[in-house]
Amino acid sequence: MKKFAVILAGCGVFDGAEIHEATLTLLSIKKLGADYEIFAPDITQHHVINHLTGEVMHEQRNVLIESARIARGKIKSMTQFKADLYDAIILPGGFGVAKNICTWAFEGDQCHINPDVEKAVKSMHNAGKPIGAMCITPIILGKLFPGTNVTTGNDSDSAHFIKMMGSVYTKTTHGEVIIDKARKIFTTPCYMLDANIVQIAVGTENIVREMLKVM
């Protein structure tokens, strides 16, 4: 049975992992006959957003602990990741990716990527294993692997950044998967588009299915 490593950025669209994307990715992996383990960096998240009002809350939370909400407690720190134990790695989106896993939301083209996440993604790439990213997460791959063809739907800000990093941007709509065959990198837009949960389910299943074809 093929096994995915799934990386989460917290819990909640505005300050962590997008919960629909994360949950439907896990469902798609199981539905298509594979298995997964979940990881997150053990760091303090940038800030906490009240998802009812959109306001910043005066408290601190931990990305690993928050991600454990989605994982139902079955999760590991990124420092425990070993590429040889997995056949693929996939990263759901959410603004926590741009705030916690990298600093793109604040620093744009000068952004930094969490070193443990960067190490994990690069180790999978060096092993020739497929890498998947959805929503805003393709910005990380565009920075790590210049020349890669990726998508975030039709978002002009992230498209500009991806092009500045020397990568290729392709516009997409719901459920489409852009495949960079040379690098085994797979991306799909999900909630970077105005989407509903059914369209997210289609996108997550499509990307997982395409990744399984090259394992």
C-alpha angles and dihedrals in degrees: 000000000000116000129211126202108218118201119205130193100206130288123300135042098252100047107010143011119337101251098211092049093046096047095043091049089056090047092049092050092053094040091055093051103261135108136227148202122206127227137181135172115262096232140117110268117240095248142330120249125204099232091203097055104017091234126136112253123218098239140087129237135183121240094219093048092047092047088052087069089067093039092051087236096304100116141115135215116256088243088070094056117122117183095209091065095060138060096205143002126220133185123202116206138240129136089274086077090062093041107033108021092039136001099235093122089063107023106030112193090004091059125136127218123222103265095226092051091046091050092050095048093045092048090055091047092050089051091054093244124145121264122201130194134175139189110359095346095091088076087074092054091045089057098041096046112033113204094035119138108231141155140215093177108256102325109144098201096055091038090057091049093048091051091047089056089057097255130124123254123207122188115229142174134216117325097001118136122204111210123199096198096189093057098029090235120151126191136176130178105229109160094004079086126056093267142162126222093262090057090049090052090053092049096049093047092048094052094046091048092051092048092051090056091067099042 
